[in-house]
Amino acid sequence: MDEKWEYAEAINANSSVFVCDVDNFDENRFIPNFEKRGDKPDRIVLVIWSFLDRIQKDQTLLKRFIKVIEEPRSHSPKQRMLS
């Protein structure tokens, strides 16, 4: 497994958030790979900048973000990809 995922799991945090500097997650290449590997690093949450911008104005998105980072293990890998 990739070193960054191992580190995120080893620090034993409730969750680790990776902010991705992309417009969106690649539907054909990135999402299927994260879904395959995402069960192992089950505390990893991926988010893009535009989602973080939107949660500042949208309480529903903010609540979703908080719920996912507080209990990432209760969400599927795809649900932990916030865009």
Order of alpha helices (4+ residues) and beta strands (2+ residues): alpha-beta-alpha-beta-alpha-alpha-beta
